[in-house]
Amino acid sequence: MKKMTSLEIFNDFTELVKKNFSFLENKGFTVEVGKPVAHEMSIKYSRPETLIRVHYEIGSGPWVTLTQKKGNDWHNLNLIAETNKTNNKLLNNDTLLYAKSDLTKELDLWAKAVLQAI
């Protein structure tokens, strides 16, 4: 296996996020790719009432935060990812999502969870 640089890893992450979350742009979200800081980065999708951030830290799985505006207040929805190497099924009970540790599959599962939540 070829050793990858941080830049290569973040480029792969960015491409995978854009591929898996492209449906958000069709739903009126704008995308903003953040710059890597140390060993982590995030990509933000936003529209006036909803903010979705896809975060990644090298060595960890990705995670997603989803915040929605209700009146004058912003509220976080409880989307939690937990890596479980023995179970690759989507088990979404509105708060829990199990995904394989593979980045591609995790981002695909996250995208499905976000689509259900918005």
DSSP file with accessible surface (Angstrom, degrees, kcal/mol):
  #  RESIDUE AA STRUCTURE BP1 BP2  ACC     N-H-->O    O-->H-N    N-H-->O    O-->H-N    TCO  KAPPA ALPHA  PHI   PSI    X-CA   Y-CA   Z-CA
    1    1 A M              0   0  238      0, 0.0     2,-0.2     0, 0.0     0, 0.0   0.000 360.0 360.0 360.0 132.9    0.0    0.0    0.0
    2    2 A K        -     0   0  140      1,-0.1     2,-0.4     0, 0.0     0, 0.0  -0.505 360.0-121.1 -74.2 134.7    1.3    3.4   -1.0
    3    3 A K        -     0   0  190     -2,-0.2     2,-0.3     1,-0.0    -1,-0.1  -0.622  31.9-149.0 -75.5 130.2    1.9    5.9    1.8
    4    4 A M        -     0   0   73     -2,-0.4     2,-0.1     1,-0.0    -1,-0.0  -0.770   6.6-125.5-104.2 149.0   -0.2    9.0    1.2
    5    5 A T     >  -     0   0   79     -2,-0.3     4,-2.3     1,-0.1     5,-0.2  -0.427  31.0-107.5 -80.8 163.9    0.5   12.6    2.2
    6    6 A S  H  > S+     0   0   49      1,-0.2     4,-2.8     2,-0.2     5,-0.2   0.911 121.5  54.3 -57.6 -41.8   -2.0   14.6    4.2
    7    7 A L  H  > S+     0   0  110      1,-0.2     4,-2.4     2,-0.2    -1,-0.2   0.922 108.1  48.6 -61.1 -42.5   -2.8   16.6    1.1
    8    8 A E  H  > S+     0   0   62      2,-0.2     4,-2.4     1,-0.2    -1,-0.2   0.916 111.7  49.9 -63.7 -40.8   -3.6   13.5   -0.9
    9    9 A I  H  X S+     0   0   36     -4,-2.3     4,-2.7     1,-0.2    -2,-0.2   0.939 112.5  46.4 -63.8 -45.8   -5.8   12.2    2.0
   10   10 A F  H  X S+     0   0    5     -4,-2.8     4,-2.7     1,-0.2    -1,-0.2   0.869 110.3  53.5 -67.9 -33.3   -7.7   15.5    2.2
   11   11 A N  H  X S+     0   0   77     -4,-2.4     4,-2.4    -5,-0.2    -1,-0.2   0.928 111.0  46.6 -63.9 -43.4   -8.1   15.6   -1.6
   12   12 A D  H  X S+     0   0   68     -4,-2.4     4,-2.6     2,-0.2    -2,-0.2   0.930 112.4  50.2 -61.7 -45.8   -9.6   12.1   -1.5
   13   13 A F  H  X S+     0   0    0     -4,-2.7     4,-2.8     1,-0.2     5,-0.2   0.940 110.8  49.4 -57.5 -47.8  -11.9   13.1    1.4
   14   14 A T  H  X S+     0   0   21     -4,-2.7     4,-2.6     1,-0.2     5,-0.2   0.925 112.0  47.7 -60.5 -45.7  -13.0   16.2   -0.5
   15   15 A E  H  X S+     0   0  135     -4,-2.4     4,-2.1     1,-0.2    -1,-0.2   0.916 113.2  48.3 -61.9 -42.8  -13.8   14.3   -3.7
   16   16 A L  H  X S+     0   0   32     -4,-2.6     4,-2.8     2,-0.2     5,-0.2   0.906 112.2  48.5 -66.3 -40.9  -15.7   11.6   -1.7
   17   17 A V  H  X S+     0   0    0     -4,-2.8     4,-2.8    -5,-0.2    -2,-0.2   0.952 111.5  49.1 -64.0 -48.0  -17.7   14.1    0.2
   18   18 A K  H  < S+     0   0   95     -4,-2.6     4,-0.3    -5,-0.2    -1,-0.2   0.892 114.7  46.4 -59.6 -37.7  -18.7   16.1   -2.9
   19   19 A K  H >< S+     0   0  146     -4,-2.1     3,-0.7    -5,-0.2    -2,-0.2   0.951 118.4  39.6 -68.4 -49.4  -19.7   12.8   -4.6
   20   20 A N  H 3< S+     0   0   24     -4,-2.8     3,-0.3     1,-0.2    -2,-0.2   0.773 123.2  39.2 -75.3 -26.6  -21.7   11.4   -1.7
   21   21 A F  T >< S+     0   0    0     -4,-2.8     3,-1.9    -5,-0.2     4,-0.5   0.201  77.2 112.9-109.2  16.5  -23.3   14.7   -0.7
   22   22 A S  T X>  +     0   0   58     -3,-0.7     4,-1.0    -4,-0.3     3,-0.9   0.804  66.2  71.5 -60.1 -27.3  -24.0   16.2   -4.2
   23   23 A F  H 3> S+     0   0   39     -3,-0.3     4,-0.6     1,-0.2    -1,-0.3   0.780  86.5  66.8 -60.8 -24.1  -27.7   15.9   -3.6
   24   24 A L  H X4>S+     0   0    0     -3,-1.9     5,-2.3     1,-0.2     3,-0.8   0.884  95.2  54.2 -67.0 -36.3  -27.5   18.8   -1.1
   25   25 A E  H X45S+     0   0   93     -3,-0.9     3,-1.4    -4,-0.5    -1,-0.2   0.872 105.1  54.6 -64.9 -33.4  -26.6   21.2   -3.8
   26   26 A N  H 3<5S+     0   0  143     -4,-1.0    -1,-0.3     1,-0.3    -2,-0.2   0.669 104.8  55.8 -71.0 -16.8  -29.8   20.1   -5.6
   27   27 A K  T <<5S-     0   0  101     -3,-0.8    -1,-0.3    -4,-0.6    -2,-0.2   0.134 130.3 -91.8-101.1  15.6  -31.7   21.0   -2.5
   28   28 A G  T < 5S+     0   0   53     -3,-1.4     2,-0.3     1,-0.3    -3,-0.2   0.556  79.4 139.6  92.2   7.7  -30.4   24.5   -2.4
   29   29 A F      < -     0   0    7     -5,-2.3     2,-0.3    -6,-0.1    -1,-0.3  -0.616  42.3-143.0 -83.7 145.0  -27.3   24.1   -0.2
   30   30 A T  E     -A   46   0A  90     16,-2.9    16,-2.3    -2,-0.3     2,-0.4  -0.807  16.9-136.6-100.7 150.8  -24.1   26.0   -1.0
   31   31 A V  E     -A   45   0A  46     -2,-0.3     2,-0.4    14,-0.2    14,-0.2  -0.873  18.9-176.6-113.1 140.3  -20.8   24.2   -0.4
   32   32 A E  E     -A   44   0A 115     12,-2.5    12,-2.9    -2,-0.4     2,-0.6  -0.959  15.0-150.6-135.8 115.6  -17.7   25.6    1.2
   33   33 A V  E     -A   43   0A  58     -2,-0.4    10,-0.2    10,-0.2     2,-0.1  -0.781  18.9-143.1 -88.8 119.5  -14.5   23.5    1.4
   34   34 A G        -     0   0   24      8,-2.0     3,-0.0    -2,-0.6    -1,-0.0  -0.338  18.7-106.4 -76.4 161.7  -12.5   24.4    4.5
   35   35 A K        -     0   0  183      1,-0.1     7,-0.1    -2,-0.1    -1,-0.1  -0.700  41.7-100.5 -86.5 141.3   -8.7   24.5    4.5
   36   36 A P        -     0   0   62      0, 0.0     2,-0.5     0, 0.0     5,-0.2  -0.338  32.8-161.0 -60.0 138.9   -7.0   21.7    6.4
   37   37 A V  B >   -B   40   0A 106      3,-3.1     3,-1.9    -3,-0.0     2,-0.3  -0.990  62.0 -48.2-123.9 117.1   -5.7   22.6    9.8
   38   38 A A  T 3  S-     0   0   86     -2,-0.5     0, 0.0     1,-0.2     0, 0.0  -0.414 125.5 -19.6  56.6-114.0   -3.1   20.3   11.2
   39   39 A H  T 3  S+     0   0  109     -2,-0.3    19,-2.6    -3,-0.1     2,-0.3  -0.001 125.5  67.5-113.7  26.7   -4.6   16.8   10.6
   40   40 A E  E <   +BC  37  57A  90     -3,-1.9    -3,-3.1    17,-0.2     2,-0.3  -0.971  46.6 168.2-144.3 160.5   -8.3   17.8   10.2
   41   41 A M  E     - C   0  56A  14     15,-2.3    15,-2.4    -2,-0.3     2,-0.3  -0.969  14.0-150.4-158.7 166.8  -10.7   19.6    7.9
   42   42 A S  E     - C   0  55A  28     -2,-0.3    -8,-2.0    13,-0.2     2,-0.4  -0.977   7.9-145.0-143.6 158.0  -14.4   20.1    7.3
   43   43 A I  E     -AC  33  54A   0     11,-2.2    11,-2.8    -2,-0.3     2,-0.4  -0.991  20.8-150.3-123.2 129.6  -16.7   20.8    4.4
   44   44 A K  E     -AC  32  53A  47    -12,-2.9   -12,-2.5    -2,-0.4     2,-0.4  -0.871  12.3-171.8-109.7 133.1  -19.8   23.0    5.1
   45   45 A Y  E     +AC  31  52A   0      7,-3.3     7,-3.2    -2,-0.4     2,-0.3  -0.984  22.2 173.2-115.5 130.7  -23.1   22.8    3.3
   46   46 A S  E     +AC  30  51A  31    -16,-2.3   -16,-2.9    -2,-0.4     5,-0.2  -0.978  24.0 167.1-143.3 152.8  -25.5   25.6    4.2
   47   47 A R  E >   - C   0  50A  83      3,-2.2     3,-1.3    -2,-0.3   -18,-0.1  -0.897  59.9 -81.5-146.8 169.9  -28.8   27.2    3.4
   48   48 A P  T 3  S+     0   0  109      0, 0.0     3,-0.1     0, 0.0   -19,-0.0   0.798 126.1  26.4 -51.5 -35.5  -30.7   29.8    5.5
   49   49 A E  T 3  S+     0   0  102      1,-0.1    20,-2.7    19,-0.1     2,-0.4   0.457 119.6  52.9-107.3  -1.7  -32.2   27.4    8.0
   50   50 A T  E <   -CD  47  68A   5     -3,-1.3    -3,-2.2    18,-0.2     2,-0.4  -0.999  51.6-172.2-142.6 138.2  -29.8   24.4    7.9
   51   51 A L  E     -CD  46  67A  39     16,-2.9    16,-3.0    -2,-0.4     2,-0.4  -0.998   7.3-176.3-130.3 125.2  -26.1   23.9    8.4
   52   52 A I  E     -CD  45  66A   0     -7,-3.2    -7,-3.3    -2,-0.4     2,-0.4  -0.991   2.5-171.6-123.0 127.8  -24.3   20.6    7.7
   53   53 A R  E     -CD  44  65A  85     12,-2.5    12,-2.3    -2,-0.4     2,-0.6  -0.984  10.6-158.2-120.9 130.7  -20.6   20.1    8.3
   54   54 A V  E     -CD  43  64A   0    -11,-2.8   -11,-2.2    -2,-0.4     2,-0.3  -0.943  21.5-167.5-105.8 116.0  -18.8   16.9    7.3
   55   55 A H  E     -CD  42  63A  34      8,-3.3     8,-1.9    -2,-0.6     2,-0.3  -0.776  10.7-177.9-106.8 151.6  -15.6   16.7    9.5
   56   56 A Y  E     -C   41   0A  26    -15,-2.4   -15,-2.3    -2,-0.3     2,-0.4  -0.978   9.4-173.9-150.6 134.5  -12.6   14.5    9.1
   57   57 A E  E >   -C   40   0A  74     -2,-0.3     3,-2.6     4,-0.3   -17,-0.2  -0.999  40.3-106.1-124.5 129.3   -9.5   13.9   11.1
   58   58 A I  T 3  S+     0   0   47    -19,-2.6     3,-0.1    -2,-0.4   -19,-0.1  -0.298 109.3  25.0 -56.3 130.0   -6.7   11.7    9.8
   59   59 A G  T 3  S+     0   0   78      1,-0.4     2,-0.3     0, 0.0    -1,-0.3   0.269 114.4  78.0  96.8 -10.2   -6.8    8.4   11.7
   60   60 A S  S <  S-     0   0   59     -3,-2.6    -1,-0.4     1,-0.0    -3,-0.1  -0.796  84.6-102.1-121.0 168.4  -10.5    8.8   12.7
   61   61 A G        -     0   0   23     -2,-0.3    -4,-0.3     1,-0.1    40,-0.1  -0.433  46.5 -94.2 -82.0 163.8  -13.7    8.2   10.8
   62   62 A P        -     0   0    3      0, 0.0     2,-0.3     0, 0.0    -6,-0.2  -0.352  40.0-165.0 -72.5 158.7  -15.7   11.1    9.4
   63   63 A W  E     -D   55   0A  89     -8,-1.9    -8,-3.3    17,-0.0     2,-0.4  -0.979   6.8-144.8-143.3 157.5  -18.5   12.6   11.4
   64   64 A V  E     -D   54   0A   3     -2,-0.3     2,-0.4   -10,-0.2   -10,-0.2  -0.966   4.1-161.7-125.9 136.8  -21.3   15.0   10.5
   65   65 A T  E     -D   53   0A  50    -12,-2.3   -12,-2.5    -2,-0.4     2,-0.5  -0.962   8.0-167.5-114.6 138.0  -23.0   17.7   12.5
   66   66 A L  E     -DE  52  77A   1     11,-0.6    11,-3.0    -2,-0.4     2,-0.4  -0.990   6.2-178.0-128.0 120.7  -26.4   19.0   11.4
   67   67 A T  E     -DE  51  76A  19    -16,-3.0   -16,-2.9    -2,-0.5     2,-0.4  -0.975   3.2-169.9-123.0 133.2  -27.8   22.2   12.8
   68   68 A Q  E     -DE  50  75A  33      7,-2.8     7,-3.0    -2,-0.4     2,-0.5  -0.956  21.4-124.3-125.3 146.0  -31.3   23.6   12.1
   69   69 A K  E     - E   0  74A  72    -20,-2.7     2,-0.5    -2,-0.4     5,-0.2  -0.737  24.0-178.4 -89.5 128.9  -32.8   27.0   12.9
   70   70 A K  E >   - E   0  73A 116      3,-3.2     3,-1.9    -2,-0.5     2,-0.3  -0.965  66.9 -45.9-126.7 107.0  -36.0   27.0   14.8
   71   71 A G  T 3  S-     0   0   63     -2,-0.5    -2,-0.0     1,-0.3     0, 0.0  -0.530 123.5 -24.0  68.6-124.1  -37.3   30.5   15.4
   72   72 A N  T 3  S+     0   0  149     -2,-0.3     2,-0.3    -3,-0.1    -1,-0.3   0.382 124.6  82.9 -97.8   0.5  -34.3   32.6   16.6
   73   73 A D  E <   -E   70   0A 103     -3,-1.9    -3,-3.2     2,-0.0     2,-0.4  -0.808  67.8-137.8-111.6 149.9  -32.4   29.6   18.0
   74   74 A W  E     -E   69   0A 120     -2,-0.3     2,-0.4    -5,-0.2    -5,-0.2  -0.873  21.6-165.1-101.7 135.3  -30.1   27.0   16.3
   75   75 A H  E     -E   68   0A  90     -7,-3.0    -7,-2.8    -2,-0.4     2,-0.4  -0.981  14.1-135.2-125.6 134.1  -30.5   23.3   17.4
   76   76 A N  E     -E   67   0A 115     -2,-0.4     2,-0.3    -9,-0.2    -9,-0.2  -0.679  17.1-139.3 -83.8 135.2  -28.1   20.4   16.8
   77   77 A L  E     -E   66   0A  59    -11,-3.0     2,-1.6    -2,-0.4   -11,-0.6  -0.734  26.5-112.1 -89.1 145.0  -29.7   17.2   15.6
   78   78 A N        +     0   0  109     -2,-0.3     2,-0.6    16,-0.1   -13,-0.1  -0.597  50.7 157.8 -84.9  87.1  -28.2   14.1   17.2
   79   79 A L        +     0   0   27     -2,-1.6     2,-0.4   -15,-0.2   -15,-0.2  -0.957  15.5 179.3-106.6 119.2  -26.4   12.3   14.4
   80   80 A I  E     -f   96   0B  91     15,-0.7    17,-1.8    -2,-0.6     2,-0.4  -0.978  14.5-156.4-125.9 130.4  -23.7   10.1   15.9
   81   81 A A  E     -f   97   0B  32     -2,-0.4     2,-0.4    15,-0.2    17,-0.2  -0.874  10.6-177.7-105.6 137.4  -21.4    7.8   14.0
   82   82 A E  E     -f   98   0B  93     15,-1.9    17,-1.6    -2,-0.4     2,-0.4  -0.996  23.9-130.6-133.2 129.0  -19.8    4.8   15.6
   83   83 A T  E     +f   99   0B  64     -2,-0.4     2,-0.4    15,-0.2    17,-0.2  -0.649  27.9 174.3 -80.9 130.0  -17.4    2.6   13.8
   84   84 A N    >   -     0   0   45     15,-1.7     3,-1.4    -2,-0.4    -2,-0.0  -0.896  16.5-164.5-138.1 104.7  -18.2   -1.1   14.1
   85   85 A K  T 3  S+     0   0  163     -2,-0.4    -1,-0.1     1,-0.3     3,-0.1   0.689  88.2  52.0 -67.2 -18.2  -16.0   -3.4   12.1
   86   86 A T  T 3  S+     0   0  133      1,-0.2     2,-0.4    14,-0.0    -1,-0.3   0.511 107.7  53.0 -96.5  -3.5  -18.3   -6.3   12.4
   87   87 A N    <   +     0   0   37     -3,-1.4    -3,-0.3    12,-0.1    -1,-0.2  -0.952  47.1 169.0-136.7 117.2  -21.5   -4.6   11.2
   88   88 A N        +     0   0   87     -2,-0.4     2,-0.2    11,-0.1    12,-0.2   0.170  45.2 113.3-113.0  19.4  -21.8   -2.6    8.0
   89   89 A K  S    S-     0   0  129     10,-0.1     2,-0.7     1,-0.0     9,-0.3  -0.604  73.3-112.2 -88.0 153.5  -25.6   -2.2    7.9
   90   90 A L        +     0   0   56     -2,-0.2     2,-0.6     7,-0.1     9,-0.1  -0.741  34.8 179.6 -83.1 115.3  -27.3    1.2    8.3
   91   91 A L        +     0   0   73     -2,-0.7     2,-0.7     7,-0.3     7,-0.1  -0.842   8.8 173.0-116.7  90.1  -29.1    1.1   11.7
   92   92 A N        +     0   0   42     -2,-0.6     5,-0.2     5,-0.1    -2,-0.1  -0.858  19.7 161.8-109.8 107.5  -30.7    4.5   11.9
   93   93 A N  S    S-     0   0  102     -2,-0.7    -1,-0.1     3,-0.7     4,-0.1  -0.179  75.8 -89.2-109.3  37.0  -33.0    5.1   14.8
   94   94 A D  S    S+     0   0  134      2,-0.2   -16,-0.1     1,-0.1     3,-0.1   0.243 124.4  43.0  75.0 -12.0  -32.7    8.9   14.3
   95   95 A T  S    S+     0   0   61      1,-0.2   -15,-0.7   -16,-0.1     2,-0.4   0.550 103.6  58.4-132.1 -14.6  -29.7    9.1   16.6
   96   96 A L  E     +f   80   0B  43    -17,-0.1    -3,-0.7    -5,-0.1     2,-0.4  -0.964  48.0 178.1-131.1 132.3  -27.4    6.2   15.9
   97   97 A L  E     -f   81   0B   4    -17,-1.8   -15,-1.9    -2,-0.4     2,-0.4  -0.990  11.3-159.9-132.8 121.2  -25.6    5.3   12.7
   98   98 A Y  E     +f   82   0B  48     -2,-0.4     2,-0.3    -9,-0.3    -7,-0.3  -0.872  19.8 169.7 -99.9 136.0  -23.2    2.3   12.5
   99   99 A A  E     -f   83   0B   1    -17,-1.6   -15,-1.7    -2,-0.4   -12,-0.1  -0.988  37.0-102.5-142.8 152.0  -20.8    2.3    9.6
  100  100 A K        -     0   0   70     -2,-0.3   -15,-0.1   -12,-0.2     6,-0.1  -0.313  39.8-111.3 -65.0 158.9  -17.7    0.3    8.6
  101  101 A S  S    S+     0   0   66      4,-0.1     2,-0.3   -40,-0.1    -1,-0.1   0.631  85.5 111.2 -73.7  -7.5  -14.4    2.0    9.2
  102  102 A D     >  -     0   0   77      1,-0.1     4,-2.7   -41,-0.1     5,-0.2  -0.484  68.2-139.8 -69.1 125.3  -13.9    2.4    5.4
  103  103 A L  H  > S+     0   0   33     -2,-0.3     4,-2.7     1,-0.2     5,-0.2   0.889  98.4  52.4 -56.6 -43.8  -14.1    6.1    4.6
  104  104 A T  H  > S+     0   0   62      1,-0.2     4,-1.9     2,-0.2    -1,-0.2   0.944 113.9  42.0 -60.4 -48.0  -16.0    5.6    1.3
  105  105 A K  H  > S+     0   0   96      1,-0.2     4,-2.3     2,-0.2    -1,-0.2   0.888 113.4  53.2 -69.2 -37.0  -18.7    3.4    2.9
  106  106 A E  H  X S+     0   0    3     -4,-2.7     4,-2.7     1,-0.2    -1,-0.2   0.928 109.4  48.0 -63.9 -44.4  -18.9    5.7    6.0
  107  107 A L  H  X S+     0   0    0     -4,-2.7     4,-2.5    -5,-0.2    -1,-0.2   0.889 110.3  52.8 -65.0 -35.5  -19.5    8.8    3.9
  108  108 A D  H  X S+     0   0   60     -4,-1.9     4,-1.9    -5,-0.2    -1,-0.2   0.934 111.7  45.6 -63.1 -44.0  -22.1    7.0    1.9
  109  109 A L  H  X S+     0   0   15     -4,-2.3     4,-2.2     1,-0.2    -2,-0.2   0.904 111.7  52.0 -67.0 -40.0  -24.0    6.0    5.1
  110  110 A W  H  X S+     0   0    0     -4,-2.7     4,-2.7     1,-0.2     5,-0.2   0.919 107.5  52.6 -61.1 -43.8  -23.6    9.5    6.4
  111  111 A A  H  X S+     0   0    5     -4,-2.5     4,-2.5     1,-0.2    -1,-0.2   0.917 109.1  49.5 -59.8 -41.4  -25.1   10.9    3.2
  112  112 A K  H  X S+     0   0   95     -4,-1.9     4,-1.9     2,-0.2    -1,-0.2   0.907 111.4  49.1 -64.0 -41.1  -28.1    8.6    3.6
  113  113 A A  H  X S+     0   0    1     -4,-2.2     4,-1.6     2,-0.2    -2,-0.2   0.915 111.9  48.4 -65.1 -41.4  -28.6    9.6    7.2
  114  114 A V  H  X S+     0   0    0     -4,-2.7     4,-2.0     1,-0.2    -2,-0.2   0.930 108.3  54.3 -64.8 -43.5  -28.5   13.3    6.3
  115  115 A L  H  < S+     0   0   82     -4,-2.5    -1,-0.2     1,-0.2    -2,-0.2   0.905 110.7  46.5 -58.4 -39.1  -30.9   12.8    3.4
  116  116 A Q  H  < S+     0   0  121     -4,-1.9    -1,-0.2     1,-0.2    -2,-0.2   0.833 112.9  50.7 -70.0 -31.7  -33.4   11.2    5.9
  117  117 A A  H  <        0   0   36     -4,-1.6    -2,-0.2    -5,-0.1    -1,-0.2   0.753 360.0 360.0 -82.3 -25.0  -32.9   14.0    8.4
  118  118 A I     <        0   0   52     -4,-2.0   -68,-0.0    -5,-0.1   -52,-0.0  -0.479 360.0 360.0 -94.4 360.0  -33.4   17.1    6.2
